[in-house]
Amino acid sequence: MDRTSTRATPYLLVYGTEAVIPAKVEISSLRIIQEAELDNAEWVRARYEQLALIDEKRMVVVCHGQVYRQRMERAFNKRVRTRLFQIGQLVLKRLFPHQDEYKRKFAPNWHGLYVVRKVLYGGVIVLAEMDVQEYPKPIN
């Protein structure tokens, strides 16, 4: 290659070859294959090895994701206190900011005095007010 050509980069002028970023080396481009002078069989084998490496990396990432999720579940479940409710038991309902009943910053965090009408699977209960009017949504 002519080092005095107007398209020559400073890297080419100093080192005598063009710079190639690592991403282009890992995932071969046509230019890299031509410079390395690989034949088709070698290129196919190299490409297959790269694809197998990508699958292996993907499996490692999936495993790490599962381990992370399990660790987060354990950390969360440590703080959860299970409570068993009985039909007819009196309870207070906690108000959270995303709920319709939530009023403002300095409003009470608890609402009413409710009676447990039904106990469903997973700790879900159906509440009713003292005057037997059933609350429209099940509570967890």
Helices and strands as residue ranges (DSSP letters): H 10-15, H 22-26, H 30-36, H 40-79, E 90-94, E 110-119, G 121-123, E 125-129
